[in-house]
Amino acid sequence: MTNLSELELQNLRHLIGGYDTTHCKMQEYANSSTDPQLKQFFEKSAQSAMKNKEQLMTFFN
């Protein structure tokens, strides 16, 4: 693990939480959508947020 300062850890926690929230919201919007294009847009957004979250989580390994 890279040596991270307390501030860097707090920033990572904040970013990861934000991406997690975004993923949940986009997934819910996709599930609620009846328009196929809109549904696809929200699903891609949810996947992108999850990918970003997973990339940030690598700093903790």
PDB file with one MODEL, atoms N, CA, C and O in Angstrom:
MODEL        1
ATOM      1  N   MET A   1       0.843  -1.184   0.000  1.00  0.00           N
ATOM      2  CA  MET A   1       0.000   0.000   0.000  1.00  0.00           C
ATOM      3  C   MET A   1       0.886   1.244   0.000  1.00  0.00           C
ATOM      4  O   MET A   1       1.899   1.303   0.697  1.00  0.00           O
ATOM      5  N   THR A   2       0.501   2.198  -0.765  1.00  0.00           N
ATOM      6  CA  THR A   2       1.195   3.474  -0.814  1.00  0.00           C
ATOM      7  C   THR A   2       0.957   4.203   0.499  1.00  0.00           C
ATOM      8  O   THR A   2      -0.127   4.117   1.075  1.00  0.00           O
ATOM      9  N   ASN A   3       1.958   4.912   0.965  1.00  0.00           N
ATOM     10  CA  ASN A   3       1.787   5.698   2.172  1.00  0.00           C
ATOM     11  C   ASN A   3       0.964   6.934   1.845  1.00  0.00           C
ATOM     12  O   ASN A   3       1.423   7.832   1.138  1.00  0.00           O
ATOM     13  N   LEU A   4      -0.246   6.970   2.363  1.00  0.00           N
ATOM     14  CA  LEU A   4      -1.151   8.083   2.123  1.00  0.00           C
ATOM     15  C   LEU A   4      -1.305   8.901   3.389  1.00  0.00           C
ATOM     16  O   LEU A   4      -1.326   8.363   4.496  1.00  0.00           O
ATOM     17  N   SER A   5      -1.412  10.196   3.214  1.00  0.00           N
ATOM     18  CA  SER A   5      -1.630  11.056   4.375  1.00  0.00           C
ATOM     19  C   SER A   5      -3.086  10.937   4.809  1.00  0.00           C
ATOM     20  O   SER A   5      -3.921  10.400   4.081  1.00  0.00           O
ATOM     21  N   GLU A   6      -3.368  11.429   5.966  1.00  0.00           N
ATOM     22  CA  GLU A   6      -4.733  11.399   6.485  1.00  0.00           C
ATOM     23  C   GLU A   6      -5.680  12.180   5.566  1.00  0.00           C
ATOM     24  O   GLU A   6      -6.811  11.757   5.327  1.00  0.00           O
ATOM     25  N   LEU A   7      -5.217  13.297   5.065  1.00  0.00           N
ATOM     26  CA  LEU A   7      -6.036  14.105   4.149  1.00  0.00           C
ATOM     27  C   LEU A   7      -6.324  13.344   2.857  1.00  0.00           C
ATOM     28  O   LEU A   7      -7.444  13.371   2.348  1.00  0.00           O
ATOM     29  N   GLU A   8      -5.305  12.667   2.334  1.00  0.00           N
ATOM     30  CA  GLU A   8      -5.509  11.873   1.121  1.00  0.00           C
ATOM     31  C   GLU A   8      -6.502  10.738   1.361  1.00  0.00           C
ATOM     32  O   GLU A   8      -7.334  10.448   0.501  1.00  0.00           O
ATOM     33  N   LEU A   9      -6.418  10.104   2.514  1.00  0.00           N
ATOM     34  CA  LEU A   9      -7.367   9.046   2.853  1.00  0.00           C
ATOM     35  C   LEU A   9      -8.789   9.591   2.967  1.00  0.00           C
ATOM     36  O   LEU A   9      -9.736   8.955   2.506  1.00  0.00           O
ATOM     37  N   GLN A  10      -8.939  10.753   3.572  1.00  0.00           N
ATOM     38  CA  GLN A  10     -10.253  11.368   3.684  1.00  0.00           C
ATOM     39  C   GLN A  10     -10.808  11.727   2.308  1.00  0.00           C
ATOM     40  O   GLN A  10     -11.996  11.540   2.044  1.00  0.00           O
ATOM     41  N   ASN A  11      -9.944  12.243   1.435  1.00  0.00           N
ATOM     42  CA  ASN A  11     -10.381  12.579   0.079  1.00  0.00           C
ATOM     43  C   ASN A  11     -10.801  11.332  -0.690  1.00  0.00           C
ATOM     44  O   ASN A  11     -11.814  11.341  -1.390  1.00  0.00           O
ATOM     45  N   LEU A  12     -10.024  10.263  -0.561  1.00  0.00           N
ATOM     46  CA  LEU A  12     -10.394   9.005  -1.212  1.00  0.00           C
ATOM     47  C   LEU A  12     -11.733   8.492  -0.702  1.00  0.00           C
ATOM     48  O   LEU A  12     -12.582   8.068  -1.485  1.00  0.00           O
ATOM     49  N   ARG A  13     -11.915   8.534   0.603  1.00  0.00           N
ATOM     50  CA  ARG A  13     -13.176   8.076   1.206  1.00  0.00           C
ATOM     51  C   ARG A  13     -14.343   8.888   0.662  1.00  0.00           C
ATOM     52  O   ARG A  13     -15.399   8.336   0.349  1.00  0.00           O
ATOM     53  N   HIS A  14     -14.155  10.179   0.550  1.00  0.00           N
ATOM     54  CA  HIS A  14     -15.200  11.061   0.032  1.00  0.00           C
ATOM     55  C   HIS A  14     -15.512  10.738  -1.437  1.00  0.00           C
ATOM     56  O   HIS A  14     -16.678  10.647  -1.819  1.00  0.00           O
ATOM     57  N   LEU A  15     -14.483  10.569  -2.242  1.00  0.00           N
ATOM     58  CA  LEU A  15     -14.677  10.253  -3.659  1.00  0.00           C
ATOM     59  C   LEU A  15     -15.339   8.893  -3.848  1.00  0.00           C
ATOM     60  O   LEU A  15     -16.251   8.746  -4.662  1.00  0.00           O
ATOM     61  N   ILE A  16     -14.881   7.910  -3.100  1.00  0.00           N
ATOM     62  CA  ILE A  16     -15.450   6.561  -3.207  1.00  0.00           C
ATOM     63  C   ILE A  16     -16.917   6.574  -2.804  1.00  0.00           C
ATOM     64  O   ILE A  16     -17.749   5.944  -3.457  1.00  0.00           O
ATOM     65  N   GLY A  17     -17.231   7.280  -1.745  1.00  0.00           N
ATOM     66  CA  GLY A  17     -18.624   7.397  -1.319  1.00  0.00           C
ATOM     67  C   GLY A  17     -19.483   8.079  -2.365  1.00  0.00           C
ATOM     68  O   GLY A  17     -20.626   7.683  -2.593  1.00  0.00           O
ATOM     69  N   GLY A  18     -18.936   9.106  -3.002  1.00  0.00           N
ATOM     70  CA  GLY A  18     -19.673   9.811  -4.046  1.00  0.00           C
ATOM     71  C   GLY A  18     -19.948   8.928  -5.246  1.00  0.00           C
ATOM     72  O   GLY A  18     -21.049   8.940  -5.795  1.00  0.00           O
ATOM     73  N   TYR A  19     -18.936   8.152  -5.658  1.00  0.00           N
ATOM     74  CA  TYR A  19     -19.139   7.240  -6.792  1.00  0.00           C
ATOM     75  C   TYR A  19     -20.123   6.132  -6.434  1.00  0.00           C
ATOM     76  O   TYR A  19     -20.908   5.703  -7.279  1.00  0.00           O
ATOM     77  N   ASP A  20     -20.087   5.670  -5.192  1.00  0.00           N
ATOM     78  CA  ASP A  20     -21.027   4.645  -4.759  1.00  0.00           C
ATOM     79  C   ASP A  20     -22.464   5.175  -4.800  1.00  0.00           C
ATOM     80  O   ASP A  20     -23.373   4.488  -5.266  1.00  0.00           O
ATOM     81  N   THR A  21     -22.657   6.389  -4.314  1.00  0.00           N
ATOM     82  CA  THR A  21     -23.977   7.021  -4.354  1.00  0.00           C
ATOM     83  C   THR A  21     -24.444   7.216  -5.790  1.00  0.00           C
ATOM     84  O   THR A  21     -25.597   6.940  -6.122  1.00  0.00           O
ATOM     85  N   THR A  22     -23.535   7.696  -6.639  1.00  0.00           N
ATOM     86  CA  THR A  22     -23.878   7.902  -8.044  1.00  0.00           C
ATOM     87  C   THR A  22     -24.264   6.583  -8.700  1.00  0.00           C
ATOM     88  O   THR A  22     -25.238   6.524  -9.450  1.00  0.00           O
ATOM     89  N   HIS A  23     -23.508   5.529  -8.423  1.00  0.00           N
ATOM     90  CA  HIS A  23     -23.829   4.213  -8.989  1.00  0.00           C
ATOM     91  C   HIS A  23     -25.239   3.781  -8.581  1.00  0.00           C
ATOM     92  O   HIS A  23     -26.025   3.347  -9.423  1.00  0.00           O
ATOM     93  N   CYS A  24     -25.553   3.897  -7.307  1.00  0.00           N
ATOM     94  CA  CYS A  24     -26.875   3.491  -6.826  1.00  0.00           C
ATOM     95  C   CYS A  24     -27.989   4.307  -7.480  1.00  0.00           C
ATOM     96  O   CYS A  24     -29.004   3.753  -7.899  1.00  0.00           O
ATOM     97  N   LYS A  25     -27.800   5.607  -7.564  1.00  0.00           N
ATOM     98  CA  LYS A  25     -28.821   6.461  -8.166  1.00  0.00           C
ATOM     99  C   LYS A  25     -29.003   6.169  -9.648  1.00  0.00           C
ATOM    100  O   LYS A  25     -30.133   6.059 -10.124  1.00  0.00           O
ATOM    101  N   MET A  26     -27.903   6.044 -10.381  1.00  0.00           N
ATOM    102  CA  MET A  26     -28.003   5.773 -11.816  1.00  0.00           C
ATOM    103  C   MET A  26     -28.655   4.417 -12.070  1.00  0.00           C
ATOM    104  O   MET A  26     -29.440   4.268 -13.007  1.00  0.00           O
ATOM    105  N   GLN A  27     -28.330   3.430 -11.238  1.00  0.00           N
ATOM    106  CA  GLN A  27     -28.941   2.112 -11.394  1.00  0.00           C
ATOM    107  C   GLN A  27     -30.441   2.181 -11.126  1.00  0.00           C
ATOM    108  O   GLN A  27     -31.229   1.549 -11.829  1.00  0.00           O
ATOM    109  N   GLU A  28     -30.832   2.935 -10.125  1.00  0.00           N
ATOM    110  CA  GLU A  28     -32.259   3.098  -9.822  1.00  0.00           C
ATOM    111  C   GLU A  28     -32.980   3.834 -10.942  1.00  0.00           C
ATOM    112  O   GLU A  28     -34.095   3.466 -11.310  1.00  0.00           O
ATOM    113  N   TYR A  29     -32.353   4.868 -11.485  1.00  0.00           N
ATOM    114  CA  TYR A  29     -32.943   5.586 -12.615  1.00  0.00           C
ATOM    115  C   TYR A  29     -33.098   4.648 -13.813  1.00  0.00           C
ATOM    116  O   TYR A  29     -34.115   4.683 -14.504  1.00  0.00           O
ATOM    117  N   ALA A  30     -32.095   3.816 -14.055  1.00  0.00           N
ATOM    118  CA  ALA A  30     -32.170   2.864 -15.166  1.00  0.00           C
ATOM    119  C   ALA A  30     -33.309   1.883 -14.959  1.00  0.00           C
ATOM    120  O   ALA A  30     -34.044   1.567 -15.895  1.00  0.00           O
ATOM    121  N   ASN A  31     -33.454   1.405 -13.744  1.00  0.00           N
ATOM    122  CA  ASN A  31     -34.527   0.455 -13.442  1.00  0.00           C
ATOM    123  C   ASN A  31     -35.905   1.086 -13.597  1.00  0.00           C
ATOM    124  O   ASN A  31     -36.876   0.393 -13.900  1.00  0.00           O
ATOM    125  N   SER A  32     -35.992   2.384 -13.391  1.00  0.00           N
ATOM    126  CA  SER A  32     -37.274   3.089 -13.467  1.00  0.00           C
ATOM    127  C   SER A  32     -37.596   3.578 -14.879  1.00  0.00           C
ATOM    128  O   SER A  32     -38.729   3.964 -15.164  1.00  0.00           O
ATOM    129  N   SER A  33     -36.602   3.560 -15.752  1.00  0.00           N
ATOM    130  CA  SER A  33     -36.783   4.108 -17.102  1.00  0.00           C
ATOM    131  C   SER A  33     -37.549   3.145 -18.000  1.00  0.00           C
ATOM    132  O   SER A  33     -37.350   1.931 -17.958  1.00  0.00           O
ATOM    133  N   THR A  34     -38.423   3.719 -18.807  1.00  0.00           N
ATOM    134  CA  THR A  34     -39.136   2.919 -19.805  1.00  0.00           C
ATOM    135  C   THR A  34     -38.570   3.169 -21.200  1.00  0.00           C
ATOM    136  O   THR A  34     -38.714   2.325 -22.084  1.00  0.00           O
ATOM    137  N   ASP A  35     -37.936   4.301 -21.403  1.00  0.00           N
ATOM    138  CA  ASP A  35     -37.318   4.631 -22.681  1.00  0.00           C
ATOM    139  C   ASP A  35     -35.991   3.865 -22.803  1.00  0.00           C
ATOM    140  O   ASP A  35     -35.120   4.009 -21.946  1.00  0.00           O
ATOM    141  N   PRO A  36     -35.830   3.057 -23.855  1.00  0.00           N
ATOM    142  CA  PRO A  36     -34.605   2.246 -23.983  1.00  0.00           C
ATOM    143  C   PRO A  36     -33.313   3.055 -24.045  1.00  0.00           C
ATOM    144  O   PRO A  36     -32.304   2.646 -23.470  1.00  0.00           O
ATOM    145  N   GLN A  37     -33.325   4.194 -24.732  1.00  0.00           N
ATOM    146  CA  GLN A  37     -32.113   5.010 -24.817  1.00  0.00           C
ATOM    147  C   GLN A  37     -31.757   5.613 -23.469  1.00  0.00           C
ATOM    148  O   GLN A  37     -30.587   5.657 -23.089  1.00  0.00           O
ATOM    149  N   LEU A  38     -32.759   6.071 -22.758  1.00  0.00           N
ATOM    150  CA  LEU A  38     -32.525   6.644 -21.440  1.00  0.00           C
ATOM    151  C   LEU A  38     -32.041   5.567 -20.471  1.00  0.00           C
ATOM    152  O   LEU A  38     -31.132   5.798 -19.674  1.00  0.00           O
ATOM    153  N   LYS A  39     -32.655   4.394 -20.551  1.00  0.00           N
ATOM    154  CA  LYS A  39     -32.247   3.271 -19.705  1.00  0.00           C
ATOM    155  C   LYS A  39     -30.780   2.925 -19.954  1.00  0.00           C
ATOM    156  O   LYS A  39     -30.016   2.715 -19.012  1.00  0.00           O
ATOM    157  N   GLN A  40     -30.395   2.868 -21.226  1.00  0.00           N
ATOM    158  CA  GLN A  40     -29.013   2.556 -21.581  1.00  0.00           C
ATOM    159  C   GLN A  40     -28.049   3.628 -21.061  1.00  0.00           C
ATOM    160  O   GLN A  40     -26.970   3.310 -20.560  1.00  0.00           O
ATOM    161  N   PHE A  41     -28.443   4.887 -21.183  1.00  0.00           N
ATOM    162  CA  PHE A  41     -27.617   5.988 -20.685  1.00  0.00           C
ATOM    163  C   PHE A  41     -27.361   5.828 -19.186  1.00  0.00           C
ATOM    164  O   PHE A  41     -26.221   5.940 -18.736  1.00  0.00           O
ATOM    165  N   PHE A  42     -28.417   5.565 -18.413  1.00  0.00           N
ATOM    166  CA  PHE A  42     -28.266   5.418 -16.965  1.00  0.00           C
ATOM    167  C   PHE A  42     -27.457   4.174 -16.599  1.00  0.00           C
ATOM    168  O   PHE A  42     -26.684   4.195 -15.642  1.00  0.00           O
ATOM    169  N   GLU A  43     -27.634   3.095 -17.356  1.00  0.00           N
ATOM    170  CA  GLU A  43     -26.860   1.883 -17.085  1.00  0.00           C
ATOM    171  C   GLU A  43     -25.379   2.104 -17.332  1.00  0.00           C
ATOM    172  O   GLU A  43     -24.543   1.650 -16.551  1.00  0.00           O
ATOM    173  N   LYS A  44     -25.050   2.799 -18.414  1.00  0.00           N
ATOM    174  CA  LYS A  44     -23.646   3.112 -18.699  1.00  0.00           C
ATOM    175  C   LYS A  44     -23.067   4.037 -17.629  1.00  0.00           C
ATOM    176  O   LYS A  44     -21.913   3.888 -17.228  1.00  0.00           O
ATOM    177  N   SER A  45     -23.867   4.981 -17.178  1.00  0.00           N
ATOM    178  CA  SER A  45     -23.415   5.894 -16.125  1.00  0.00           C
ATOM    179  C   SER A  45     -23.157   5.136 -14.830  1.00  0.00           C
ATOM    180  O   SER A  45     -22.180   5.403 -14.131  1.00  0.00           O
ATOM    181  N   ALA A  46     -24.033   4.190 -14.515  1.00  0.00           N
ATOM    182  CA  ALA A  46     -23.860   3.376 -13.305  1.00  0.00           C
ATOM    183  C   ALA A  46     -22.592   2.541 -13.409  1.00  0.00           C
ATOM    184  O   ALA A  46     -21.843   2.431 -12.439  1.00  0.00           O
ATOM    185  N   GLN A  47     -22.346   1.952 -14.574  1.00  0.00           N
ATOM    186  CA  GLN A  47     -21.135   1.153 -14.772  1.00  0.00           C
ATOM    187  C   GLN A  47     -19.882   2.002 -14.652  1.00  0.00           C
ATOM    188  O   GLN A  47     -18.888   1.571 -14.068  1.00  0.00           O
ATOM    189  N   SER A  48     -19.929   3.205 -15.203  1.00  0.00           N
ATOM    190  CA  SER A  48     -18.790   4.105 -15.126  1.00  0.00           C
ATOM    191  C   SER A  48     -18.483   4.491 -13.677  1.00  0.00           C
ATOM    192  O   SER A  48     -17.323   4.514 -13.265  1.00  0.00           O
ATOM    193  N   ALA A  49     -19.521   4.790 -12.919  1.00  0.00           N
ATOM    194  CA  ALA A  49     -19.323   5.155 -11.508  1.00  0.00           C
ATOM    195  C   ALA A  49     -18.725   3.986 -10.731  1.00  0.00           C
ATOM    196  O   ALA A  49     -17.852   4.183  -9.886  1.00  0.00           O
ATOM    197  N   MET A  50     -19.192   2.763 -11.015  1.00  0.00           N
ATOM    198  CA  MET A  50     -18.654   1.587 -10.324  1.00  0.00           C
ATOM    199  C   MET A  50     -17.194   1.360 -10.706  1.00  0.00           C
ATOM    200  O   MET A  50     -16.375   1.022  -9.852  1.00  0.00           O
ATOM    201  N   LYS A  51     -16.870   1.543 -11.970  1.00  0.00           N
ATOM    202  CA  LYS A  51     -15.485   1.382 -12.425  1.00  0.00           C
ATOM    203  C   LYS A  51     -14.574   2.388 -11.722  1.00  0.00           C
ATOM    204  O   LYS A  51     -13.490   2.031 -11.260  1.00  0.00           O
ATOM    205  N   ASN A  52     -15.011   3.636 -11.643  1.00  0.00           N
ATOM    206  CA  ASN A  52     -14.221   4.668 -10.960  1.00  0.00           C
ATOM    207  C   ASN A  52     -14.032   4.332  -9.492  1.00  0.00           C
ATOM    208  O   ASN A  52     -12.940   4.497  -8.948  1.00  0.00           O
ATOM    209  N   LYS A  53     -15.094   3.860  -8.850  1.00  0.00           N
ATOM    210  CA  LYS A  53     -15.007   3.473  -7.439  1.00  0.00           C
ATOM    211  C   LYS A  53     -13.987   2.350  -7.259  1.00  0.00           C
ATOM    212  O   LYS A  53     -13.151   2.400  -6.357  1.00  0.00           O
ATOM    213  N   GLU A  54     -14.063   1.335  -8.124  1.00  0.00           N
ATOM    214  CA  GLU A  54     -13.142   0.198  -8.023  1.00  0.00           C
ATOM    215  C   GLU A  54     -11.694   0.620  -8.244  1.00  0.00           C
ATOM    216  O   GLU A  54     -10.788   0.105  -7.589  1.00  0.00           O
ATOM    217  N   GLN A  55     -11.479   1.556  -9.164  1.00  0.00           N
ATOM    218  CA  GLN A  55     -10.120   2.046  -9.400  1.00  0.00           C
ATOM    219  C   GLN A  55      -9.579   2.769  -8.169  1.00  0.00           C
ATOM    220  O   GLN A  55      -8.410   2.611  -7.816  1.00  0.00           O
ATOM    221  N   LEU A  56     -10.417   3.549  -7.528  1.00  0.00           N
ATOM    222  CA  LEU A  56      -9.974   4.255  -6.321  1.00  0.00           C
ATOM    223  C   LEU A  56      -9.726   3.284  -5.168  1.00  0.00           C
ATOM    224  O   LEU A  56      -8.855   3.520  -4.330  1.00  0.00           O
ATOM    225  N   MET A  57     -10.483   2.208  -5.127  1.00  0.00           N
ATOM    226  CA  MET A  57     -10.311   1.222  -4.057  1.00  0.00           C
ATOM    227  C   MET A  57      -8.958   0.528  -4.121  1.00  0.00           C
ATOM    228  O   MET A  57      -8.496  -0.027  -3.124  1.00  0.00           O
ATOM    229  N   THR A  58      -8.317   0.555  -5.293  1.00  0.00           N
ATOM    230  CA  THR A  58      -7.005  -0.094  -5.416  1.00  0.00           C
ATOM    231  C   THR A  58      -5.946   0.588  -4.556  1.00  0.00           C
ATOM    232  O   THR A  58      -4.917  -0.013  -4.246  1.00  0.00           O
ATOM    233  N   PHE A  59      -6.188   1.831  -4.171  1.00  0.00           N
ATOM    234  CA  PHE A  59      -5.229   2.518  -3.300  1.00  0.00           C
ATOM    235  C   PHE A  59      -5.175   1.892  -1.911  1.00  0.00           C
ATOM    236  O   PHE A  59      -4.232   2.133  -1.157  1.00  0.00           O
ATOM    237  N   PHE A  60      -6.180   1.089  -1.571  1.00  0.00           N
ATOM    238  CA  PHE A  60      -6.221   0.465  -0.258  1.00  0.00           C
ATOM    239  C   PHE A  60      -5.630  -0.942  -0.263  1.00  0.00           C
ATOM    240  O   PHE A  60      -5.528  -1.570   0.791  1.00  0.00           O
ATOM    241  N   ASN A  61      -5.243  -1.439  -1.425  1.00  0.00           N
ATOM    242  CA  ASN A  61      -4.673  -2.793  -1.502  1.00  0.00           C
ATOM    243  C   ASN A  61      -3.190  -2.789  -1.270  1.00  0.00           C
ATOM    244  O   ASN A  61      -2.557  -3.844  -1.300  1.00  0.00           O
TER     245      ASN A  61
ENDMDL
END
